Amino acid sequence: MHVSEQPAENEQCVEAHGCTPSALLAACGALGERSTAVHAIHLTDDDVRLLGDTGTCVCVCPTTERDLADGIAPAHRLSDAGARLALGSDSHAAIDIFEEARAMELDERLASLSRGRLDVVTLLHAATAGGHRSIGWPEAGRIAAGAIADLVTVRLDSPRTAGTTRSTALAHVVFAASAADVVHVVASGRVLVADGEHVAIDVPRELATILAELDGR
């Protein structure tokens, strides 16, 4: 559910129902561990408490939210309150989970004038296991026996990741890498990308087909 993405949404909800969107959802029994509130930016203290107490997942979409001038989600407060965090895109402003992950922390820094609001482990979890759990796949998004074999390999010798060491690898990847640094992708045990090339589809042919269809319109 998109929740409190913009102030006008809250104003209209209060006018129609006498309460905020989060309070309305809580009254309807629609918050909980099987629910995901997308954006959740313009929240009152009571809203944060409701989302946290119910263990609702909040899906933050930083690149879209800044593109639309929506605002900054209070991810740190939500996490402290007990809400679970996930990351999404919600548009094609950018398709890069690394950018979404670091933006959640960097935007918090701008709003709070403080660094280290969300640590790198929290950001990585939101980008992986948190997102999978929010759509009903708790067995994915992690490397463990019995988990779904969804894996990516990130190159550590690009202009963005060069100089990475074992002790800095996690932070370096989350705060510096981009989608262009992903060289291998495995989904449910099936190799989709190898050495930076799609092996499941013929990208040049697919792109040529799509462009031809668009020209025909």
Residue pairs with C-beta under 8 A, 6 or more apart in sequence:
1 25
1 30
1 35
1 36
1 37
1 38
2 37
2 38
2 39
3 21
3 22
3 25
3 37
3 38
3 39
3 40
4 10
4 20
4 21
4 22
4 37
4 39
4 40
4 41
4 42
4 43
4 47
5 38
5 39
5 41
5 42
5 65
5 70
6 41
6 42
6 70
6 71
7 42
9 21
9 42
10 20
10 21
10 42
13 19
13 20
13 21
13 24
14 20
17 24
19 27
20 43
20 44
20 46
20 47
21 47
22 31
22 37
22 40
22 43
22 44
22 46
22 47
22 50
22 51
23 46
23 47
23 50
25 31
25 35
25 37
26 50
26 54
31 37
31 50
31 51
31 54
31 56
32 54
32 55
32 56
33 54
33 55
33 56
33 57
33 84
34 136
35 54
35 56
35 57
36 56
36 57
36 58
36 59
36 86
36 134
36 135
37 51
37 56
37 57
37 58
37 59
38 58
38 59
38 61
38 88
38 90
39 59
39 60
39 61
39 65
39 70
39 73
39 90
40 47
40 51
40 58
40 60
40 73
40 74
40 78
41 65
41 70
41 71
41 72
41 73
41 74
42 71
43 51
43 74
43 78
48 74
48 77
48 78
48 81
48 83
49 81
50 56
51 58
51 78
51 81
51 83
52 78
52 80
52 81
52 82
52 83
53 81
53 82
55 82
55 83
55 84
56 83
56 84
57 83
57 84
57 85
57 86
57 130
57 133
57 134
58 73
58 75
58 78
58 83
58 84
58 85
58 86
59 86
59 87
59 88
59 131
59 134
60 73
60 75
60 85
60 86
60 87
60 88
60 100
60 104
60 126
61 87
61 88
61 89
61 90
61 91
61 100
62 73
62 87
62 99
62 100
62 103
62 104
62 107
63 89
63 91
63 93
63 94
63 96
63 99
63 100
63 103
64 70
64 89
64 90
64 91
64 93
65 71
65 72
65 73
65 107
66 103
66 107
67 91
67 93
72 107
72 108
72 110
72 111
73 104
73 107
74 111
75 85
75 104
75 108
75 117
75 118
76 108
76 112
76 117
76 118
78 85
79 85
79 118
79 122
84 130
84 133
84 134
85 104
85 122
85 125
85 126
85 130
86 126
86 130
86 131
86 133
86 134
87 97
87 100
87 101
87 104
87 126
87 127
87 130
87 131
88 100
88 131
89 95
89 100
94 100
95 179
96 178
96 179
97 127
97 179
98 127
98 173
98 174
98 177
98 178
98 179
98 181
99 178
99 179
100 127
101 123
101 124
101 126
101 127
101 174
102 123
102 174
102 175
104 118
104 123
104 126
105 117
105 118
105 123
108 114
108 117
108 118
109 115
109 117
120 170
120 171
120 174
120 175
121 170
123 174
124 170
124 174
127 174
128 141
128 142
129 138
129 140
129 141
129 142
130 141
131 141
132 138
132 139
132 140
132 141
132 150
133 141
137 148
139 146
139 147
139 148
140 147
140 148
140 150
141 147
141 150
143 151
148 188
149 186
149 188
149 189
150 186
150 187
150 188
151 184
151 185
151 186
152 182
152 184
152 185
152 186
153 182
153 183
153 184
153 185
154 161
154 173
154 177
154 181
154 182
154 183
155 161
155 181
155 182
155 183
156 162
156 164
156 169
156 172
156 173
158 177
158 180
158 181
160 176
160 177
160 178
160 181
161 172
161 173
161 176
161 177
161 181
163 172
164 172
164 173
173 181
182 193
182 196
183 193
183 194
183 195
183 196
184 191
184 193
184 194
184 195
185 191
185 192
185 193
186 192
190 200
191 199
191 200
192 198
192 199
192 200
193 199
193 200
